[in-house]
Amino acid sequence: MARSTWMLLTMLAPVLLAGVTDAPAEGGFVRLRPGELHWTDIPAGLGAQVAVIAGNPQVPGLYVVRVRFPPHVMDPPHWHPNVRYVTVLKGTWYAGTGTEFDPAQTVPLGAGNVMIHPARVPHWDGSATDEEAIVQIVGEGPGTSTPTDPSAPGWVRVAR
């Protein structure tokens, strides 16, 4: 995710996490249905949204988030300090690797596909077509995001 995502999560983490832990079921289980997720707009994300499922990406420990990419919205090359496991839940998510942003060089991954982001390896991703994509990311915090080009916008509209 782009730097703006993590800045948002830092500011809103207590609010986002409140819905996850409010009412555990018997034995401490938490059940969340898709309609119960608290989606939050990512500032300057061109309509992208994030929902925290568990944990807190800003502190040490396991976290789970979902990111909703609207059609034709991607984030430019960036990297994360820790490995992340991304599962495509809906739509087709397009992922590219390296420091040169070129949506034509992405690999389309449909629902059910998994991509493992190695720590500190530049990549970019999002929706490159007319459909939204939703991914679930599991990682070890703190889960910061560092752009390879700090002057680049955090999110980009693309046509593939």
N, C-alpha and C positions, 0 to 999 in steps of 0.2 A: 504494500500500500504506500501511497505517497506520504510525504512529510505532513501534509495537512490532516491526514487521517489520524496520525498519532498525536498531533497537537490537540485535535478534538477529543480524542479518548482521554488525554491527560486532564482536560478541563471537566469532562462530563463523566468520568469513570464512576464517581460515587452515585450519580443519578442512574446511569446505565445499569450498574450492578445491583441497584436496589430491587429492580423487578425480578432478577434472577434468584435472589435469596429470600424474598418476602415470605413465602409460605411453602416450606418443604413439606412433602407428603410424609406419611408414616415412615419411620426409619431414616429420615433425612433425604429421601429421594426427591429430586426436583424433576418435574415433567413440564416441558414447554411445547406447545403446539405452534405451528408456523404463525398463526394469527395472534399469538401472545408475545411474539418478539417485539422488542422496542427498537425500531429502526430510527436512526438519527442521520440527518443530512450531514455530509462531509463538507466543511466550508471550502468554497471554490472547487468543489468536486464535480461540477457540471451535472448534478443530479445523483451522483453516487451516494450510497448510504452504507452505514455500518450498524451491526447489532452485536453486542457482547453477549455471548452465551454463558461463559463461565470464566472465572479467574479475572485477572487484571493485567492487560498487556504492558502496563507501565512499571510493574514490580517483578522481582524474581518469582518464578513459578509458572506452572502450566496455565495457558489461556486458550480459549476457543472463541473466535469471532466469525461473523458472516459479513460478506461485503456484496452489495448489490451494485452492479455496473449497468447503467442505462445503455441503450443502443448507441453505438459509435463513440463510446467514451473509454479511454485508456489512460493509464498513468505512464509517464516516461521512465527511462532507465533509473533504477535505484537498487539499493541492497539493504539487507537486514543483518544484524550482528549474530543472530542465531538461526539454526535450521528451522524451516517452516514446512508444514505438510498441508497442501491445498487440495481439497476435493471439490469438484464441480457438482453442484446440486441442481442447477437449472440452466438451460440454454447452452450456448457454446462460448467458452472462455478462450481467448486467444493469448498465448504466452510466447514471448520472445526472450532471447538471452543476449548478453553483451551490453556494450555501452552505446551503440548506435541504434537510435530509435527508427525502426522501419516496419510498420504494420504488415507490409507484404511478406515479411520474413517470419511471421508468427506461426505457431503450430496450433491448430484448432483442437480443443479438448471439449468433448461433450459431457453431458451429465453422467456421473459415475467414474469419470477419469480422475486420476490423481497425479499431482506434480509435487516433487520435493524440491524446495528451494534450498540449496546449500548455503551455509553462512557466508556472508560477505561476497557473494557472486552477483554481479549486476544482471538485472532482468527487467522486463516491462510486461504489462498484461492488461486485459480488460475485454470489452465487447467491441468487435470490429464490424458488426453487421446490424441488421434491423431488430435483433432480439436482445432482451436484457439477459445478463448472466449473473448467477448467484454462486459464490464459492464459500466454502467453510475452511477457515485457516486454524490450524492447531500449532502452537509454538511455545517456546520457553521465553518468559519475559526477563528483562525488559525487552519489548519488541519494537524498537525504534526503526525508522526508515531513513536512509541517507540517499539523497539524489546524487547521481554521478555528475550532473551539471546543475549546481545550485541556482543558476540563472534561468533554468528552464521552468516553464509553468508546471504546477503540481499535477494537472490533469489536462488532457488533450482530446478534442473532437477529431475523429478519424473517419475515413471512408475506405473501405477495402474493396 
